Amino acid sequence: MSKSNKRGDLEYARLFHTSVKEYKAVVDALEETTDENRVTKLKIKMMLLRKYISDRENVQIKSIVPKLKNLIPGQATIIAQYYTDFTNETSKKMIHVNALGEEQDVRAVFNDITYGYYLHADFDKVERLRNTNQTFLWVMVDGFIESIEEIIFKLDNLILDQELTSEMSEPVLPCEPVIRYKEVPENKKNKQSGVWANLIADEITDDALKDIVASMSEDDFKCMLKAQEFMDALGKETVPTVETMRSIVLEERIQDWEDFTRIHEIIAGLKDCGLSTRVEYGENGQEASIKLFREVGEGFIISDPQLVHVPTIELCLNSSGEWRVFGFAI
């Protein structure tokens, strides 16, 4: 939940859209092949849908509806009807009476399950749930879940139809994210490149370069040279011919690159690139990969194990025992 009161209706609409998109992605990945799978899917849906019906949530249906009316005045009547249908459907009086004689409507049952079992652990809620037939619980909440899904999908479709998400591009990150295993003093962070400022890295020195070269194997050098040849050919202004690339990429996979236009566009869009000097090999030693770093500035030496997400040039040995590029992973 956000504490900010300064956000506009469009920001809330986009947040709502993002949440619905993520909801669909999770739910679509869940299997429903058995009764057990179905109940598990209902449980997960309940936890994800809670935010659409809870007070003080940024994407609560009750608060999103007026915002969408303001943003799409031409659809205000339809939006109002969606909400009326939703409230009418969810207010139908299906009452659950447990073994202790306690009465609950569907919203109360929904809350007991989500807050008693999953999002929290609540003594009173769990006690009520223990004193009933579990099948009854799922019979009650199943229709409630469908009603919530129906309105959030309809509202999200309106957002998409009106292209309210058209400007929701991926943010431009000032620095590349990194996963590392310890905190780093400021004087150990990489000062050579703003993009890679999150890395633990050292400046390149002549002695350090000599040590790196001395530690490289013959195959390391061959892979590095072939990867650099690949980058040089595709980094030029014009797209290289298939014949030019035939000595660089694996012959058996050359058709996968088509006319090399697409990969040329990708490589051309990577500025000031540098290849990692570490060549990683597959288990059989027949395949290798080299990471490609953008905007490396004067270069740097990564001195501690860290995880970064960068493009990778993939190589393998051909039938003649020569290293060739067979893939480029982004």
C-alpha positions in Angstrom: 0.0 0.0 0.0 1.2 3.5 -0.8 0.9 6.4 1.7 1.1 9.0 -1.0 -2.0 11.1 -1.7 -0.5 12.9 -4.6 -0.8 10.3 -7.3 -3.2 10.9 -10.2 -6.0 8.7 -11.4 -4.0 7.5 -14.4 -1.2 6.2 -12.1 -3.8 4.2 -10.1 -5.3 2.8 -13.3 -1.9 1.7 -14.5 -1.1 0.1 -11.1 -4.5 -1.7 -11.3 -3.6 -3.0 -14.8 -0.2 -4.2 -13.6 -1.7 -6.1 -10.7 -4.3 -7.7 -12.9 -1.7 -8.7 -15.5 0.4 -10.3 -12.7 -2.7 -12.1 -11.3 -3.4 -13.6 -14.7 0.2 -14.7 -15.1 0.2 -16.6 -11.8 -3.3 -18.1 -12.2 -2.7 -19.2 -15.8 0.3 -21.2 -14.6 -1.6 -23.2 -12.0 -2.9 -26.6 -12.9 -6.4 -27.7 -12.3 -6.3 -31.4 -13.2 -7.5 -32.8 -9.9 -9.8 -31.7 -7.1 -6.8 -31.1 -4.9 -5.3 -28.9 -7.7 -8.6 -27.0 -7.9 -8.7 -26.2 -4.2 -5.1 -25.2 -4.2 -5.8 -22.8 -7.1 -8.7 -21.3 -5.1 -6.5 -20.7 -2.1 -3.9 -18.9 -4.2 -6.6 -16.9 -5.9 -8.0 -15.8 -2.6 -4.7 -14.4 -1.4 -4.1 -12.6 -4.7 -7.7 -11.2 -4.9 -7.8 -9.9 -1.3 -6.4 -6.5 -2.3 -9.3 -5.8 -4.7 -11.9 -5.9 -1.9 -10.0 -4.6 1.1 -10.1 -1.0 2.4 -7.0 1.2 2.0 -5.7 -0.8 -0.8 -4.5 1.1 -3.9 -6.4 -1.3 -6.3 -9.6 -1.7 -4.3 -12.4 -2.0 -6.8 -14.5 0.5 -4.9 -11.8 3.2 -5.2 -10.7 2.3 -8.8 -14.2 2.6 -10.3 -14.5 6.4 -9.7 -11.0 6.9 -11.0 -11.8 5.1 -14.2 -15.0 7.1 -14.6 -12.9 10.3 -14.5 -10.4 8.9 -17.0 -13.0 7.4 -19.4 -16.1 9.6 -19.1 -17.6 8.1 -22.2 -17.6 4.7 -20.5 -18.8 6.0 -17.1 -22.2 4.3 -17.5 -20.8 1.0 -18.4 -18.3 1.2 -15.5 -21.1 2.0 -13.1 -23.1 -1.0 -14.3 -20.1 -3.3 -13.9 -19.8 -2.2 -10.3 -23.6 -2.5 -9.7 -23.6 -6.0 -11.1 -20.6 -6.8 -8.9 -22.1 -5.5 -5.6 -25.5 -7.1 -6.4 -23.8 -10.5 -7.0 -21.6 -10.4 -4.0 -24.3 -9.2 -1.6 -26.5 -12.2 -2.2 -27.3 -13.8 1.1 -25.7 -17.1 1.2 -25.1 -17.7 4.9 -22.8 -20.3 6.4 -23.7 -21.7 9.8 -20.9 -23.7 11.5 -21.2 -26.5 14.0 -21.2 -23.9 16.9 -24.2 -22.2 15.4 -22.2 -19.1 14.3 -23.5 -17.4 11.1 -21.2 -15.9 8.5 -21.8 -14.4 5.0 -19.4 -15.2 2.1 -17.2 -12.2 2.8 -16.6 -13.2 6.4 -15.8 -16.8 5.3 -13.4 -15.4 2.7 -11.7 -13.3 5.4 -11.5 -16.2 7.8 -9.7 -18.4 5.3 -7.3 -15.8 3.9 -6.4 -14.2 7.3 -6.9 -17.3 9.5 -4.8 -19.8 7.4 -2.6 -17.9 4.9 -1.8 -14.2 5.2 -1.9 -14.3 9.0 -2.5 -17.0 11.7 -5.5 -16.0 13.8 -6.8 -18.2 16.7 -10.5 -17.2 16.4 -10.7 -17.5 12.7 -9.0 -20.9 12.6 -11.3 -22.1 15.4 -14.4 -21.1 13.3 -12.9 -22.9 10.3 -12.3 -26.1 12.2 -15.9 -26.3 13.2 -17.4 -26.7 9.7 -17.3 -28.9 6.7 -14.4 -27.8 4.5 -16.2 -28.5 1.3 -18.9 -26.0 2.3 -16.2 -23.3 2.5 -15.1 -23.8 -1.1 -18.6 -23.9 -2.3 -19.2 -20.5 -0.8 -16.0 -18.7 -1.9 -15.9 -20.2 -5.4 -18.7 -18.0 -6.7 -17.3 -15.0 -4.8 -13.9 -15.4 -6.5 -15.6 -15.6 -9.9 -17.4 -12.3 -9.2 -14.2 -10.5 -8.3 -12.4 -11.9 -11.3 -15.2 -10.9 -13.6 -15.2 -7.2 -12.7 -11.4 -6.8 -12.5 -11.0 -8.4 -16.0 -13.8 -6.1 -17.4 -12.2 -3.0 -15.9 -8.8 -4.0 -17.1 -10.1 -4.6 -20.6 -11.5 -1.0 -20.6 -8.0 0.3 -19.5 -6.5 -1.6 -22.4 -9.2 -0.6 -24.9 -8.6 3.1 -24.0 -4.8 2.6 -24.3 -4.3 4.0 -20.8 -1.2 1.8 -20.6 0.4 3.0 -23.9 3.1 5.0 -22.1 4.0 2.3 -19.6 7.4 1.6 -21.0 10.1 -0.2 -19.0 12.0 2.3 -16.8 15.5 3.3 -17.8 17.7 2.0 -15.0 20.6 4.3 -14.0 22.6 1.2 -12.9 22.4 -2.4 -13.7 21.0 -4.5 -10.8 23.4 -6.9 -9.2 23.1 -9.8 -6.7 26.1 -10.1 -4.4 26.8 -11.9 -1.1 28.1 -9.1 1.1 27.9 -5.4 1.7 30.7 -3.4 0.1 32.6 -0.3 1.3 32.2 2.7 -1.0 35.9 2.5 -1.9 35.5 -1.0 -3.3 32.5 -0.2 -5.6 33.2 0.1 -9.3 34.1 3.7 -10.1 34.9 3.0 -13.8 31.3 3.0 -15.1 28.0 4.5 -13.9 26.1 1.6 -15.4 28.1 -0.9 -13.4 28.5 1.1 -10.2 26.8 -1.7 -8.2 29.5 -4.2 -8.9 32.4 -5.0 -6.6 35.2 -4.2 -9.0 38.8 -3.1 -9.2 40.6 -0.8 -11.7 42.5 -2.5 -14.4 46.3 -2.3 -14.0 49.0 -3.7 -16.2 49.9 -6.3 -13.6 46.3 -7.4 -13.3 46.0 -7.8 -17.1 49.2 -9.9 -17.2 47.8 -12.2 -14.6 44.5 -12.6 -16.5 46.3 -13.4 -19.7 48.6 -15.8 -18.0 45.6 -17.7 -16.5 43.8 -18.2 -19.9 44.0 -21.4 -21.8 44.4 -21.9 -25.5 40.7 -22.5 -25.9 39.9 -19.4 -23.8 41.9 -17.3 -26.4 40.2 -19.0 -29.3 36.7 -18.4 -27.9 37.5 -14.8 -27.1 38.9 -14.2 -30.6 35.8 -15.8 -32.2 33.4 -13.8 -30.0 35.2 -10.6 -30.8 35.1 -11.4 -34.5 31.4 -11.9 -34.1 31.0 -8.5 -32.4 33.2 -6.7 -34.9 31.3 -8.0 -37.9 27.9 -7.1 -36.5 29.0 -3.8 -35.0 29.6 -2.2 -38.4 27.1 0.2 -40.0 26.1 -2.3 -42.7 24.7 -5.7 -42.1 27.3 -8.4 -42.9 26.6 -10.9 -45.6 25.9 -14.5 -44.9 29.2 -15.4 -46.6 31.1 -13.1 -44.2 29.4 -14.7 -41.2 29.9 -18.3 -42.4 33.4 -18.5 -40.9 32.1 -17.1 -37.6 28.8 -18.9 -36.8 28.1 -22.6 -36.8 27.3 -23.7 -40.3 24.6 -26.1 -39.1 22.8 -23.2 -37.4 23.4 -20.4 -40.0 19.8 -20.5 -41.2 18.6 -19.6 -37.7 20.2 -16.1 -38.1 18.2 -15.5 -41.3 20.0 -12.5 -43.0 21.6 -11.3 -39.7 19.5 -8.1 -39.8 17.9 -8.7 -36.4 21.1 -9.5 -34.5 22.8 -6.6 -36.3 20.2 -4.3 -34.8 20.7 -5.7 -31.3 24.5 -5.5 -31.4 24.4 -2.0 -32.9 22.2 -0.9 -30.0 24.8 -2.0 -27.4 27.2 0.9 -26.7 30.8 0.7 -25.6 30.7 -3.1 -25.1 33.3 -5.3 -23.5 33.7 -9.0 -23.4 34.3 -10.8 -20.2 37.7 -12.4 -20.0 36.1 -15.4 -18.3 35.1 -18.2 -20.6 32.6 -20.6 -19.1 32.4 -24.1 -20.5 29.7 -26.8 -20.6 30.2 -30.1 -18.8 31.6 -31.9 -21.9 33.9 -29.0 -22.8 32.3 -28.8 -26.3 30.3 -25.6 -25.6 31.3 -22.3 -24.1 29.8 -18.9 -23.3 31.1 -15.4 -22.8 29.3 -12.6 -21.1 28.9 -9.2 -22.9 28.9 -6.0 -20.8 27.6 -2.7 -22.2 29.0 0.7 -21.4 32.2 -0.6 -19.7 34.0 2.7 -19.9 37.7 2.0 -19.3 37.0 -1.5 -18.2 37.2 -3.1 -14.7 38.0 -6.3 -13.0 35.2 -8.1 -11.2 36.9 -9.3 -8.0 34.1 -11.1 -6.2 31.4 -13.6 -7.2 28.3 -11.7 -8.3 25.3 -12.3 -10.4 24.5 -10.0 -13.3 22.0 -10.2 -16.2 23.8 -9.5 -19.4 23.8 -10.8 -23.0 25.8 -14.0 -23.6 27.6 -15.1 -26.7 27.3 -18.9 -27.0 29.9 -21.0 -28.8 30.6 -24.6 -29.6 33.1 -26.8 -31.4 32.2 -27.7 -35.0 33.0 -31.0 -36.7 36.5 -29.7 -37.5 37.2 -28.9 -33.8 37.0 -25.1 -34.4 35.0 -22.7 -32.2 32.0 -21.1 -33.7 29.2 -18.9 -32.4 25.8 -20.7 -32.3 23.7 -18.4 -30.2 23.2 -15.0 -28.6 21.2 -15.0 -25.4 19.7 -11.7 -24.1 
